[in-house]
Amino acid sequence: MKIIEIQASEAGRLLPLLQDLHALHAEHQPERHIPAPGSSDLAAWLQDWLKQDNVCALAAESPQGALLGYLIYELQNRPALPVRAAETLAMLHHISVTEAWRRMGVGKALVEAMRTQALAEGATVIAATYAPFNGASAALMQGMGMEPVLTVAEWRA
């Protein structure tokens, strides 16, 4: 397995994993997520997102070229505030691993590669969001030394 960067022009390679990730969220939080967005809409959105200078997609690739998993993170330069020092935050937005490769170190390898790359780019904080139903993501983040610091609550009309 090797970790590669996915360019915006290759965003379509991530679609099967993104669709699996989205289906999980739509199942558990149907009020927040469209059940089955079209592939072309997802591909266009993903490509536009990955074109941003501060957004990066990393993927774990098998020797045969199959994607085993991916993650997307964003670097955010946050200026100092009276209540917080300036920081460069690497925010992990998405992580998904092919079902057959889960619990085999793919997610850990992706997060470690993200951490290494983000720190080299000046990050001072590594952060992630995950849904309360996603115990696998929570365990992965905790295993990587990340602890919850905020809880976000919502009300939807």
Secondary structure, 3 states (H helix, E strand, C coil): CEEEEECHHHHHHHHHHHHHHHHHHHHHCCCCCCCCCCHHHHHHHHHHHHCCCCEEEEEEECCCCCEEEEEEEEEEEECCECCECCEEEEEEEEEEECHHHCCCCHHHHHHHHHHHHHHHCCCCEEEECCCCCCHHHHHHHHHCCCCCCCCCCCCCC
